[in-house]
Amino acid sequence: MIFSLDQNLKRLFTEKKFFELEFEIEKLGDLNNLNLNIQNLYAVSKSLNPESKIKDHKIAAYFFHKIYLKNKNKDTFYNLIIASVKSAYFQYLEPHIYHEYEKNKKDIKILEGLAKMHFFYNDMRNVTKYYNELLNINPQILNIWPPFLASMNYHRDVSQEEYLKFCKKFNNLTYSEYNFSIIQNTNKIKVGFFSSDFKTHSVSFFLKDIISYLVQDNFEVHLLSNLKSEEEDEMSDIFKKKASFWHRTANLQERDFVNFTRSLNLDILIDLNGYTYGNRAKELNSRCAKIQISYCGYCNTLGLDNFDYIISDKNLIKTDEGKMYSEKILYLPNIWNVLTIPDNIPPIKNFKESSNLNFHFGSFNNFAKISDETISVWAELLKDKDCILFLKNSTTFNKEKKNEILKNKFKKFKVELSQIKILEHKKNKNEHLECYNHIDLALDTFPYPGVTTTFESLLMGVPVLTMRGYNFNSRCGESINKNIGHEMFIAMDEKDYIQKAISFKNEKNKLLPDKNLLRSSVLKSSLFDKDSFTKAFSNLLKNLL
């Protein structure tokens, strides 16, 4: 009977009937009391099953950890890394991974695990460190380059020139020469947008008006969505209706993606991903359209020879800085992005959770952008016990762990945690916007500033104190403030940032604008002028042909 059962389990595994396999194992009794081989088979099934959810991968990590404690097997440890990454739950892995790293600092799988674990912890310094070590050992692992290059945007000690040199290394590994022959489109200009974020995502709120205008202006608009079908939502449905064509590309292998995209015969392909999650930078560097442009979702050069242009404004890339960007720079007249005005903008109110004597700073930027340098400056402001800092976790998944990690960073600077208020993630857009009613002055992160959060803050009448930057990415806050005449809210350095914040706090009634008046002026500014912006964007594309 035991032999028969073993053979049955092996058959189910070989045939990849994972649900049946797991069901048969669960029938054997308490999983914790089964032998290691059965536990390992169960965990491997959970890990390999394409239908597994996050909770399943967490179960797999639990059993891999349990097995590893008994056998210290390297393959089991690698499986623990994989399950931990897939579940974004690292409590089983963390006690052991540094020890394994010290034993072998050139183990590529451990280095990748460390980088991904620190990405989950929003510790971008170590993300860059471990990816860099990995690529020094084997630069041919091409899927590591995009997250490594993206992570470099979080550090001020990485110059634009140094960043570009790393991009060029990736380019040299992926570039393929292709004499692109395209049948000239005589009726309509065929433009494609590629993204893995055609859903409820920041990029979508900058793109909706552009798509609508281009279709009206006789463009044939193709949306190449790298979303899996189960990831699509109501915003995806809106894009499907707005565009001329909707294409799913997530399941296409690399060569199939290139061939399919080329078959569309696009005049222009605009990439919205850059090096962010879900990107196709490697494939696009094989040339998939006559003209290829980087825009919106990634605010820096890609350093790739098969990208022709990057869309910017003159506040972001100075006219004499072209040599630091591999693409030719296309300048929009005022600002590089315009946010779609949300429906039924919530009213501006005054949410004071304590005495009106308290001054409320706030930042709803992604926690990954809250660098150690940013925390050190904010800690100086919080030495004034009359100040409170509102933050907002952008995810619901493992929020307690992420909140704890961030609070511990403030602890190192002797900040009283009672002064840190972390608001819950809001799925509803208007509920999210209402959170800005807690804030008197928004504090931008550096060197990676907010974009969507800055637009939203100003829309809710809350001015944003930002830091002067040194490249496209780090100047986004500058450009937004310059477009509304808020130069006084641009700090030159950390000292100036602290002094300005203190001045705004101490002379709130004198220096901070009335919230409703600020909203009114911002809505009339170039930040939300979709008519002028979309027309300029359309003309920009027409002039390329």
RODO-2510 file (C-alpha; in nm, 4 decimals, decimal comma):
residues 545
     n   res          X          Y          Z
     1     m     0,0000     0,0000     0,0000
     2     i     0,2804     0,2460     0,0892
     3     f     0,4658     0,1599    -0,2353
     4     s     0,1483     0,2164    -0,4361
     5     l     0,0870     0,5510    -0,2703
     6     d     0,4458     0,6637    -0,3333
     7     q     0,4126     0,5748    -0,7008
     8     n     0,0838     0,7615    -0,7205
     9     l     0,2377     1,0755    -0,5730
    10     k     0,5291     1,0539    -0,8135
    11     r     0,2897     1,0149    -1,1053
    12     l     0,0834     1,3174    -1,0013
    13     f     0,3983     1,5245    -0,9665
    14     t     0,5341     1,4126    -1,3037
    15     e     0,2020     1,4938    -1,4676
    16     k     0,1972     1,8320    -1,2901
    17     k    -0,1375     1,7597    -1,1295
    18     f    -0,0438     1,9748    -0,8334
    19     f    -0,3869     2,0199    -0,6759
    20     e    -0,4490     1,6457    -0,6798
    21     l    -0,1032     1,5821    -0,5389
    22     e    -0,1526     1,8248    -0,2519
    23     f    -0,4956     1,6778    -0,1782
    24     e    -0,3524     1,3247    -0,1601
    25     i    -0,0752     1,4371     0,0751
    26     e    -0,3183     1,6250     0,2999
    27     k    -0,5202     1,3019     0,3343
    28     l    -0,2176     1,1396     0,5006
    29     g    -0,2746     1,3344     0,8222
    30     d    -0,1003     1,6193     1,0039
    31     l     0,1506     1,7557     0,7526
    32     n     0,3934     1,8460     1,0302
    33     n     0,4241     1,4785     1,1249
    34     l     0,4923     1,3438     0,7752
    35     n     0,8423     1,2463     0,6696
    36     l     1,0713     1,5054     0,5132
    37     n     1,0397     1,3684     0,1607
    38     i     0,6608     1,4028     0,1666
    39     q     0,6815     1,7495     0,3216
    40     n     0,9331     1,8531     0,0568
    41     l     0,7128     1,7187    -0,2237
    42     y     0,4172     1,9103    -0,0831
    43     a     0,6174     2,2343    -0,0609
    44     v     0,7635     2,1924    -0,4099
    45     s     0,4138     2,1349    -0,5479
    46     k     0,2901     2,4546    -0,3832
    47     s     0,5898     2,6416    -0,5244
    48     l     0,5555     2,5100    -0,8806
    49     n     0,1789     2,5217    -0,9083
    50     p     0,0978     2,8128    -1,1442
    51     e    -0,2390     2,8507    -0,9670
    52     s    -0,0813     2,8932    -0,6227
    53     k    -0,1694     3,2092    -0,4319
    54     i     0,0490     3,4071    -0,1945
    55     k    -0,0757     3,2009     0,1004
    56     d     0,0319     2,8815    -0,0786
    57     h     0,3850     3,0110    -0,1302
    58     k     0,3947     3,1103     0,2351
    59     i     0,3015     2,7508     0,3285
    60     a     0,5790     2,6286     0,0974
    61     a     0,8275     2,8600     0,2715
    62     y     0,7178     2,7244     0,6087
    63     f     0,7912     2,3631     0,5091
    64     f     1,1159     2,4430     0,3272
    65     h     1,2291     2,6188     0,6440
    66     k     1,1245     2,3253     0,8585
    67     i     1,3154     2,0841     0,6321
    68     y     1,6208     2,3090     0,6080
    69     l     1,6531     2,3209     0,9875
    70     k     1,6895     1,9435     0,9837
    71     n     1,9050     1,8774     0,6787
    72     k     2,0829     2,2094     0,5983
    73     n     2,0591     2,1109     0,2337
    74     k     2,1561     2,3855    -0,0139
    75     d     1,8797     2,2991    -0,2621
    76     t     1,6240     2,3201     0,0178
    77     f     1,7619     2,6619     0,1071
    78     y     1,7326     2,7773    -0,2543
    79     n     1,3703     2,6611    -0,2512
    80     l     1,3179     2,8565     0,0700
    81     i     1,4470     3,1682    -0,1067
    82     i     1,2106     3,1165    -0,4004
    83     a     0,9045     3,0559    -0,1816
    84     s     0,9892     3,3544     0,0388
    85     v     1,0183     3,5847    -0,2627
    86     k     0,6931     3,4590    -0,4164
    87     s     0,5091     3,5098    -0,0873
    88     a     0,6976     3,8325    -0,0011
    89     y     0,7289     3,6818     0,3454
    90     f     1,0861     3,6592     0,4721
    91     q     1,0565     3,5710     0,8405
    92     y     1,1579     3,2094     0,7708
    93     l     1,4444     3,3088     0,5438
    94     e     1,5973     3,6079     0,7201
    95     p     1,7486     3,4231     1,0204
    96     h     1,9612     3,2112     0,7844
    97     i     2,0348     3,4021     0,4668
    98     y     2,3058     3,6280     0,6090
    99     h     2,4816     3,3249     0,7570
   100     e     2,4699     3,1487     0,4203
   101     y     2,5926     3,4660     0,2512
   102     e     2,8952     3,4855     0,4802
   103     k     2,9778     3,1242     0,3934
   104     n     2,9711     3,1992     0,0207
   105     k     2,9513     3,5608    -0,0925
   106     k     2,9544     3,4578    -0,4573
   107     d     2,6428     3,2442    -0,4458
   108     i     2,4220     3,4064    -0,7116
   109     k     2,0949     3,2645    -0,5803
   110     i     2,1647     3,3936    -0,2303
   111     l     2,2619     3,7367    -0,3633
   112     e     1,9410     3,7574    -0,5631
   113     g     1,7427     3,6501    -0,2572
   114     l     1,9091     3,9203    -0,0459
   115     a     1,8369     4,1878    -0,3062
   116     k     1,4709     4,0919    -0,3344
   117     m     1,4278     4,0653     0,0409
   118     h     1,5678     4,4154     0,0877
   119     f     1,3448     4,5454    -0,1901
   120     f     1,0474     4,4210     0,0112
   121     y     1,1947     4,5994     0,3134
   122     n     1,2246     4,9224     0,1061
   123     d     1,5982     4,9193     0,1760
   124     m     1,7143     5,0343    -0,1657
   125     r     2,0764     5,0792    -0,0586
   126     n     2,1128     4,7064    -0,0030
   127     v     1,9061     4,6225    -0,3111
   128     t     2,1688     4,8000    -0,5207
   129     k     2,4544     4,6466    -0,3207
   130     y     2,3545     4,2838    -0,3665
   131     y     2,2468     4,3180    -0,7305
   132     n     2,5798     4,4855    -0,8034
   133     e     2,7702     4,2002    -0,6376
   134     l     2,5681     3,9497    -0,8386
   135     l     2,6339     4,1225    -1,1718
   136     n     3,0042     4,1515    -1,0945
   137     i     3,0087     3,7724    -1,0739
   138     n     2,7910     3,7112    -1,3801
   139     p     2,6812     4,0110    -1,5899
   140     q     2,5070     3,7774    -1,8342
   141     i     2,2050     3,7312    -1,6063
   142     l     2,0014     3,9808    -1,8052
   143     n     1,6844     3,9803    -1,5933
   144     i     1,8850     4,1251    -1,3013
   145     w     1,9915     4,4378    -1,4882
   146     p     1,6545     4,6230    -1,4956
   147     p     1,5877     4,6087    -1,1171
   148     f     1,9534     4,6940    -1,0534
   149     l     1,9433     4,9980    -1,2820
   150     a     1,6076     5,1095    -1,1411
   151     s     1,7442     5,0877    -0,7856
   152     m     2,0224     5,3322    -0,8685
   153     n     1,7682     5,6153    -0,8939
   154     y     1,7264     5,6037    -0,5155
   155     h     2,0838     5,7125    -0,4341
   156     r     2,2311     6,0627    -0,4515
   157     d     2,5866     5,9298    -0,4529
   158     v     2,5291     5,7735    -0,7953
   159     s     2,5909     6,0452    -1,0531
   160     q     2,3959     6,0614    -1,3777
   161     e     2,7170     5,9854    -1,5675
   162     e     2,7845     5,6756    -1,3560
   163     y     2,4261     5,5579    -1,3943
   164     l     2,4474     5,5973    -1,7729
   165     k     2,7664     5,3893    -1,7844
   166     f     2,5844     5,1003    -1,6152
   167     c     2,2940     5,1383    -1,8610
   168     k     2,5413     5,1135    -2,1460
   169     k     2,6737     4,7854    -2,0084
   170     f     2,3209     4,6450    -2,0246
   171     n     2,2795     4,7903    -2,3724
   172     n     2,5928     4,6131    -2,4938
   173     l     2,4527     4,2824    -2,3693
   174     t     2,1097     4,3235    -2,5292
   175     y     2,1456     4,5454    -2,8365
   176     s     2,0756     4,3825    -3,1695
   177     e     2,0989     4,5669    -3,4974
   178     y     1,7818     4,5496    -3,7007
   179     n     1,7143     4,7390    -4,0189
   180     f     1,3519     4,8109    -3,9508
   181     s     1,1440     4,8190    -4,2640
   182     i     0,7945     4,9504    -4,2127
   183     i     0,5122     4,9906    -4,4584
   184     q     0,4302     5,3592    -4,4563
   185     n     0,0913     5,4173    -4,2952
   186     t    -0,0937     5,6681    -4,5101
   187     n    -0,4295     5,6974    -4,3353
   188     k    -0,3463     5,7165    -3,9662
   189     i    -0,0341     5,7368    -3,7566
   190     k    -0,0043     5,4068    -3,5715
   191     v     0,1214     5,4628    -3,2189
   192     g     0,1614     5,1950    -2,9550
   193     f     0,1936     5,2286    -2,5787
   194     f     0,3559     4,9445    -2,3866
   195     s     0,2952     4,9046    -2,0125
   196     s     0,2444     4,6521    -1,7356
   197     d     0,0344     4,9120    -1,5528
   198     f    -0,2832     4,9524    -1,7584
   199     k    -0,4845     4,9207    -1,4383
   200     t    -0,5549     5,1376    -1,1342
   201     h    -0,2019     5,2719    -1,1144
   202     s    -0,0339     5,6132    -1,1136
   203     v     0,0706     5,5846    -1,4788
   204     s    -0,2927     5,5397    -1,5841
   205     f    -0,3998     5,8744    -1,4405
   206     f    -0,1409     6,0510    -1,6565
   207     l    -0,2291     5,8560    -1,9690
   208     k    -0,6095     5,8582    -1,9946
   209     d    -0,6429     6,2027    -2,1533
   210     i    -0,3547     6,1397    -2,3959
   211     i    -0,5139     5,8229    -2,5329
   212     s    -0,8520     5,9917    -2,5743
   213     y    -0,7046     6,2887    -2,7596
   214     l    -0,4842     6,0835    -2,9932
   215     v    -0,7794     5,8709    -3,1041
   216     q    -0,9822     6,1865    -3,1703
   217     d    -0,6843     6,3318    -3,3595
   218     n    -0,6896     6,0445    -3,6101
   219     f    -0,4180     5,8281    -3,4523
   220     e    -0,4565     5,4513    -3,4465
   221     v    -0,3707     5,3718    -3,0837
   222     h    -0,2489     5,0264    -2,9820
   223     l    -0,2139     4,9400    -2,6137
   224     l     0,0284     4,6546    -2,5483
   225     s    -0,0584     4,5352    -2,1994
   226     n     0,1921     4,3247    -2,0093
   227     l    -0,0682     4,2611    -1,7413
   228     k    -0,1915     3,9102    -1,6808
   229     s    -0,5631     3,8896    -1,7535
   230     e    -0,6439     3,8271    -1,3852
   231     e    -0,4634     4,1523    -1,2935
   232     e    -0,6900     4,3669    -1,5088
   233     d    -0,9482     4,5866    -1,3365
   234     e    -1,2008     4,8609    -1,4073
   235     m    -0,9270     5,0952    -1,5295
   236     s    -0,8150     4,8283    -1,7760
   237     d    -1,1684     4,8213    -1,9142
   238     i    -1,1609     5,1987    -1,9580
   239     f    -0,8396     5,1749    -2,1598
   240     k    -0,9837     4,8971    -2,3765
   241     k    -1,2717     5,1274    -2,4706
   242     k    -1,0521     5,4317    -2,5282
   243     a    -0,7875     5,2691    -2,7496
   244     s    -0,8185     5,1468    -3,1062
   245     f    -0,6662     4,8088    -3,0180
   246     w    -0,5824     4,6199    -2,6979
   247     h    -0,3129     4,3505    -2,7048
   248     r    -0,2141     4,1164    -2,4214
   249     t     0,1600     4,0432    -2,4224
   250     a     0,2270     3,9051    -2,0732
   251     n     0,2325     3,5425    -2,1853
   252     l     0,4514     3,5982    -2,4903
   253     q     0,8054     3,4643    -2,4785
   254     e     1,0816     3,7096    -2,5663
   255     r     1,1144     3,6307    -2,9369
   256     d     0,7367     3,5996    -2,9769
   257     f     0,6925     3,9428    -2,8163
   258     v     0,9416     4,0994    -3,0570
   259     n     0,7872     3,9358    -3,3620
   260     f     0,4323     4,0221    -3,2577
   261     t     0,5139     4,3862    -3,1844
   262     r     0,6968     4,4239    -3,5133
   263     s     0,3978     4,2720    -3,6946
   264     l     0,1811     4,5624    -3,5768
   265     n     0,3755     4,7890    -3,8138
   266     l     0,3819     5,0754    -3,5617
   267     d     0,5126     5,4166    -3,6606
   268     i     0,5858     5,4959    -3,2965
   269     l     0,6122     5,2779    -2,9856
   270     i     0,6069     5,4529    -2,6483
   271     d     0,7410     5,2516    -2,3567
   272     l     0,5887     5,3408    -2,0189
   273     n     0,7817     5,0885    -1,8112
   274     g     1,1513     5,1602    -1,8494
   275     y     1,3250     4,9367    -1,5969
   276     t     1,0286     4,8972    -1,3614
   277     y     0,8528     4,5700    -1,2837
   278     g     0,6981     4,4037    -1,5864
   279     n     0,9349     4,5745    -1,8305
   280     r     1,0362     4,4507    -2,1743
   281     a     1,3492     4,6651    -2,2041
   282     k     1,5607     4,3780    -2,3308
   283     e     1,3154     4,2904    -2,6078
   284     l     1,2553     4,6540    -2,7059
   285     n     1,6293     4,6979    -2,7476
   286     s     1,5934     4,4603    -3,0417
   287     r     1,3884     4,7342    -3,2123
   288     c     1,0153     4,6690    -3,2347
   289     a     0,8983     4,9859    -3,4107
   290     k     1,0287     5,2496    -3,6463
   291     i     1,0516     5,5055    -3,3651
   292     q     1,0804     5,4119    -2,9974
   293     i     1,0242     5,6563    -2,7121
   294     s     1,0612     5,6374    -2,3342
   295     y     0,7975     5,8256    -2,1382
   296     c     0,6134     5,8692    -1,8091
   297     g     0,6615     5,5466    -1,6114
   298     y     1,0396     5,5756    -1,5827
   299     c     1,1919     5,9187    -1,5341
   300     n     1,5474     5,8621    -1,6553
   301     t     1,7453     5,7539    -1,9566
   302     l     1,7471     5,3861    -2,0466
   303     g     2,0889     5,4068    -2,2115
   304     l     1,9655     5,1748    -2,4880
   305     d     2,0685     5,2343    -2,8485
   306     n     1,7327     5,1277    -2,9900
   307     f     1,5437     5,3932    -2,7960
   308     d     1,5352     5,7113    -3,0019
   309     y     1,3718     5,9695    -2,7758
   310     i     1,2795     6,0532    -2,4181
   311     i     0,9973     6,2987    -2,3416
   312     s     1,0806     6,5636    -2,0831
   313     d     1,0505     6,9327    -2,0055
   314     k     1,3208     7,1965    -1,9644
   315     n     1,2985     7,1914    -1,5853
   316     l     1,3952     6,8228    -1,5805
   317     i     1,6757     6,7971    -1,8339
   318     k     1,8734     7,1133    -1,8975
   319     t     1,9469     7,1977    -2,2602
   320     d     2,3209     7,1378    -2,2084
   321     e     2,2785     6,7959    -2,0420
   322     g     2,2052     6,5889    -2,3510
   323     k     2,5287     6,3898    -2,3254
   324     m     2,4025     6,2332    -1,9996
   325     y     2,1031     6,0793    -2,1784
   326     s     2,1340     5,8302    -2,4633
   327     e     1,8028     5,9316    -2,6206
   328     k     1,7342     6,2546    -2,8061
   329     i     1,5292     6,4769    -2,5790
   330     l     1,1787     6,5839    -2,6783
   331     y     1,0679     6,8867    -2,4771
   332     l     0,7038     6,9537    -2,4011
   333     p     0,6230     7,3257    -2,3618
   334     n     0,5545     7,3435    -1,9861
   335     i     0,5479     7,0151    -1,7986
   336     w     0,6140     6,6557    -1,9023
   337     n     0,2982     6,5133    -1,7430
   338     v    -0,0582     6,6213    -1,6776
   339     l    -0,2805     6,4428    -1,4283
   340     t    -0,6400     6,3617    -1,5134
   341     i    -0,8633     6,5500    -1,2717
   342     p    -1,0473     6,2938    -1,0560
   343     d    -1,4244     6,2850    -1,0581
   344     n    -1,5942     6,4478    -0,7588
   345     i    -1,2816     6,5836    -0,5895
   346     p    -1,3431     6,5659    -0,2138
   347     p    -1,3826     6,8951    -0,0290
   348     i    -1,0938     7,0455     0,1618
   349     k    -1,1401     7,0050     0,5354
   350     n    -0,9293     7,0431     0,8453
   351     f    -0,8664     6,7037     1,0083
   352     k    -0,6965     6,7688     1,3396
   353     e    -0,6625     6,4613     1,5545
   354     s    -0,5284     6,6592     1,8460
   355     s    -0,4868     7,0185     1,9533
   356     n    -0,4823     7,2837     1,6838
   357     l    -0,1392     7,3739     1,8189
   358     n     0,0033     7,0716     1,6386
   359     f     0,1600     7,1270     1,2991
   360     h     0,1077     6,8406     1,0583
   361     f     0,3804     6,7446     0,8133
   362     g     0,3027     6,4603     0,5755
   363     s     0,4320     6,2450     0,2924
   364     f     0,2323     5,9794     0,1106
   365     n     0,5219     5,8738    -0,1111
   366     n     0,6103     5,5075    -0,1473
   367     f     0,8115     5,3931     0,1549
   368     a     1,0974     5,2872    -0,0756
   369     k     1,1523     5,6558    -0,1562
   370     i     1,2024     5,7451     0,2102
   371     s     1,5815     5,7313     0,2045
   372     d     1,8022     5,7433     0,5127
   373     e     1,8974     6,0992     0,4128
   374     t     1,5302     6,1936     0,4000
   375     i     1,4657     6,0418     0,7429
   376     s     1,7627     6,2267     0,8945
   377     v     1,6160     6,5590     0,7740
   378     w     1,2638     6,4764     0,8865
   379     a     1,4023     6,3688     1,2246
   380     e     1,5422     6,7196     1,2691
   381     l     1,1956     6,8644     1,2132
   382     l     1,0419     6,6232     1,4630
   383     k     1,2697     6,7455     1,7395
   384     d     0,9918     7,0004     1,7751
   385     k     0,7432     6,7953     1,9779
   386     d     0,4619     7,0137     1,8482
   387     c     0,5008     6,8501     1,5059
   388     i     0,3427     6,5323     1,3725
   389     l     0,4397     6,3473     1,0554
   390     f     0,1688     6,1644     0,8593
   391     l     0,2820     5,8811     0,6356
   392     k     0,0784     5,6372     0,4310
   393     n     0,1497     5,2755     0,3486
   394     s     0,0829     5,2256    -0,0215
   395     t     0,0087     4,8527     0,0189
   396     t    -0,2032     4,6316     0,2407
   397     f     0,0180     4,3260     0,2066
   398     n     0,2400     4,2627     0,5116
   399     k     0,1768     4,6214     0,6138
   400     e     0,2662     4,5600     0,9794
   401     k     0,6154     4,4418     0,8869
   402     k     0,6769     4,7344     0,6542
   403     n     0,5460     4,9816     0,9114
   404     e     0,7715     4,8298     1,1755
   405     i     1,0786     4,8512     0,9520
   406     l     1,0134     5,2170     0,8728
   407     k     0,9492     5,3104     1,2357
   408     n     1,2755     5,1435     1,3364
   409     k     1,4584     5,3741     1,0960
   410     f     1,3108     5,6737     1,2775
   411     k     1,4033     5,5190     1,6115
   412     k     1,7705     5,5341     1,5145
   413     f     1,7352     5,9114     1,5001
   414     k     1,5703     5,9241     1,8451
   415     v     1,2310     6,0236     1,7042
   416     e     0,9369     5,9683     1,9363
   417     l     0,7171     5,7245     1,7487
   418     s     0,4044     5,8919     1,8831
   419     q     0,4875     6,1695     1,6360
   420     i     0,4655     5,9270     1,3427
   421     k     0,1139     5,8541     1,2193
   422     i     0,0893     5,5881     0,9463
   423     l    -0,2440     5,5969     0,7668
   424     e    -0,3996     5,2880     0,6123
   425     h    -0,3962     5,2190     0,2395
   426     k    -0,7175     5,3348     0,0695
   427     k    -0,8531     5,1554    -0,2355
   428     n    -1,1041     5,4286    -0,3086
   429     k    -0,9438     5,7270    -0,4844
   430     n    -1,1512     5,9915    -0,3075
   431     e    -1,0852     5,8372     0,0337
   432     h    -0,7159     5,8486    -0,0508
   433     l    -0,7366     6,2158    -0,1491
   434     e    -0,9214     6,2983     0,1731
   435     c    -0,6146     6,1831     0,3652
   436     y    -0,4359     6,4984     0,2496
   437     n    -0,6751     6,6918     0,4731
   438     h    -0,4592     6,5781     0,7649
   439     i    -0,1586     6,7725     0,6340
   440     d    -0,0466     7,1347     0,6620
   441     l     0,2727     7,0922     0,4564
   442     a     0,3763     6,7950     0,2435
   443     l     0,7406     6,6894     0,2652
   444     d     0,8871     6,5440    -0,0515
   445     t     1,1370     6,2584    -0,0461
   446     f     1,4833     6,2828    -0,2027
   447     p     1,6650     6,2028    -0,4195
   448     y     1,3581     6,0156    -0,5511
   449     p     1,0668     6,2613    -0,5216
   450     g     0,6984     6,1984    -0,5575
   451     v     0,5087     6,2703    -0,8772
   452     t     0,1493     6,1527    -0,8426
   453     t     0,1534     6,2330    -0,4707
   454     t     0,2729     6,5877    -0,5428
   455     f    -0,0028     6,6466    -0,7981
   456     e    -0,2570     6,5063    -0,5523
   457     s    -0,1269     6,7106    -0,2601
   458     l    -0,1528     7,0346    -0,4559
   459     l    -0,4978     6,9357    -0,5813
   460     m    -0,6001     6,9077    -0,2142
   461     g    -0,4551     7,2518    -0,1373
   462     v    -0,1416     7,1276     0,0402
   463     p     0,1902     7,2779    -0,0797
   464     v     0,4888     7,0469    -0,1219
   465     l     0,8416     7,1193    -0,0019
   466     t     1,0795     6,9462    -0,2415
   467     m     1,4571     6,9224    -0,2875
   468     r     1,6552     7,0536    -0,5825
   469     g     1,7724     6,7662    -0,8029
   470     y     2,0515     6,6806    -1,0441
   471     n     1,8801     6,4735    -1,3157
   472     f     1,5398     6,4007    -1,4688
   473     n     1,4226     6,1735    -1,1885
   474     s     1,5331     6,3883    -0,8951
   475     r     1,3935     6,7106    -1,0454
   476     c     1,0315     6,6005    -1,0851
   477     g     0,9249     6,7885    -0,7720
   478     e     1,1081     7,0974    -0,8958
   479     s     0,9293     7,0982    -1,2290
   480     i     0,5891     7,0649    -1,0675
   481     n     0,6545     7,3507    -0,8256
   482     k     0,8061     7,5732    -1,0952
   483     n     0,4967     7,5236    -1,3106
   484     i     0,2792     7,6796    -1,0389
   485     g     0,5278     7,9486    -0,9315
   486     h     0,6195     7,7724    -0,6066
   487     e     0,9968     7,8285    -0,6229
   488     m     0,9971     7,9118    -0,2518
   489     f     0,9010     7,5478    -0,1892
   490     i     1,2213     7,4194    -0,3557
   491     a     1,5071     7,3638    -0,1094
   492     m     1,8675     7,3922    -0,2267
   493     d     2,0051     7,1350     0,0191
   494     e     1,9290     6,9628     0,3500
   495     k     2,0027     7,2698     0,5579
   496     d     1,7744     7,4844     0,3430
   497     y     1,5063     7,2112     0,3516
   498     i     1,5056     7,2142     0,7320
   499     q     1,5074     7,5939     0,7549
   500     k     1,2226     7,6304     0,5070
   501     a     1,0116     7,3642     0,6796
   502     i     1,0615     7,5319     1,0173
   503     s     0,9736     7,8712     0,8706
   504     f     0,6572     7,7374     0,7127
   505     k     0,5636     7,5818     1,0449
   506     n     0,6379     7,8888     1,2556
   507     e     0,4740     8,1330     1,0149
   508     k     0,2012     7,9095     0,8857
   509     n    -0,0641     8,1788     0,8499
   510     k     0,1756     8,4098     0,6686
   511     l     0,3689     8,1736     0,4415
   512     l     0,1328     7,8873     0,3622
   513     p    -0,1396     7,9580     0,1044
   514     d    -0,5073     7,9151     0,1776
   515     k    -0,5877     7,5583     0,0747
   516     n    -0,8955     7,6386    -0,1299
   517     l    -0,7190     7,9222    -0,3111
   518     l    -0,4246     7,6935    -0,3856
   519     r    -0,6556     7,4291    -0,5291
   520     s    -0,8294     7,6873    -0,7443
   521     s    -0,5022     7,8216    -0,8879
   522     v    -0,3536     7,4757    -0,9408
   523     l    -0,6578     7,3592    -1,1358
   524     k    -0,6021     7,6525    -1,3735
   525     s    -0,2307     7,5789    -1,4106
   526     s    -0,0384     7,3679    -1,6611
   527     l    -0,0489     7,0761    -1,4131
   528     f    -0,4089     7,0016    -1,5100
   529     d    -0,4397     7,1727    -1,8489
   530     k    -0,5223     6,8582    -2,0444
   531     d    -0,6344     7,0452    -2,3573
   532     s    -0,3069     7,2291    -2,4159
   533     f    -0,1001     6,9328    -2,3025
   534     t    -0,2614     6,6651    -2,5172
   535     k    -0,2491     6,8898    -2,8234
   536     a     0,1208     6,9565    -2,7638
   537     f     0,1815     6,5843    -2,7098
   538     s     0,0057     6,4972    -3,0348
   539     n     0,2011     6,7583    -3,2297
   540     l     0,5236     6,6294    -3,0779
   541     l     0,4552     6,2834    -3,2225
   542     k     0,3439     6,4177    -3,5632
   543     n     0,6644     6,6159    -3,6006
   544     l     0,8706     6,2977    -3,5692
   545     l     0,7353     6,1545    -3,8948
***
